[in-house]
Amino acid sequence: MAMVTSTANLLRRRLGSQRVTVAFLELARPSFAEALDAAGGDCVVVPLLLSRGHHMEQDVHEAARGHGVTVSAHLGPHPLLAEALAQRLVETGAPAGTPAVLAAAGSSNPEASRDVAAMAALTSARIGAPVTTAAVSGIGERPREALNRLADKTSRHPALLQYLVAPGQFSDQLEDCGSDWVAKPLGSHPSLVSLIALRYRQSCWATGQGQGEKTPIGA
């Protein structure tokens, strides 16, 4: 909750006069439905979701349908996220060239796994070291198994990168996966804020309406 509020404040400053409304798909208020009703249709929904999957395809698009709103693309994969992940890795104190496991929340959607794999490739290019993927749930290798496999392959102890927007249950699990270097979630990293603003602007340009005063809603 605090991380989302902080990100929204940074986004307001980044966009200038644009209104920014925070909404949540679950567990907190205001709900996404409440925010859509309050916006009256004149808004762009920017989902704070890193890849495709159930939340993106069902929760966001289903709820937005019928409200006359524009829904932006999900956030990843993108070089700006690779920049944020690289800095989070540096913050752990891991030596340069340390291989890493990129651990996502996970999904049963194969497209989500492909998004995470593409993000791993971008991150590997950015840090100059091997990066493999893992998932806390759904499709994919579990983080502890991925760490062990990468250690065997590279003969180096890997770091763990959390491909998560905010702390929570998944983040707590990843903290105890056996790596000496566990990066923090993306949080309110400036590169993440830049990417949210980019997704908003791309959606505005795609509709041919410019930025105007349309309200971006983060779900």
C-alpha positions, 0 to 999 in steps of 0.5 A: 500500500505504501509503495503504491502511494509513493509511486503514485506521488512520483507519477503525479510529479512526473506527469505534471497536471495530470490526475493520478488515481490509485486502485486495487484489484483485491485486498485494499480500497478503493477497488478497481471498480470503484475507481472506474466509476469515479473516473467516469470513463475519461481515463487510462488504466495503467496496470501495475502488472509486470507480465500477461496472465489472469490479472491482466486478461481477466481482472483488468480487461473484464472490469474495464470493459463497458466503461469506455476506458483505455487500458495500457499494455502491461509493464514488462518486459522492458529495458527500463525494468532491466535498469531497475533490476540491475540497480537492485542487484548492485544494492545487494553488494553482489560482486560484478558478474554475479549470475542471477535468478529472476524470480516472478510471482508466477502464472498458469499462463504460458505467455506470462512465462515467455514475458519473464524469460524475455525480461531475464534476457534483457537483464542478462544483457544489462548486468553482463552475467547469466540470468535464469528464471523462476516462479514462486507459483504456477509454471516454472522452476521454483526459486531454490531449485533455480538457484542450485541449478545456476550455481552448478552451471556457473560454479558461482553463487547466484543472486536472487532478483525479485521480479515483483512490484511491491513487498508482500507474501511472495517477497517474504518467501523469496527472502528465504530461498538460500541466496546470500544476495536477495534484491528488493522488489522494484518498488518506487524505482525511478525507472519503474515510474518512468515506464508507467508514465511511458505506458500512459503516454503511449495509450494516449497517443494511440487513441489520438487524444494526446495526454490532456487531462485523462486520469491514469489509474494504476491497478 
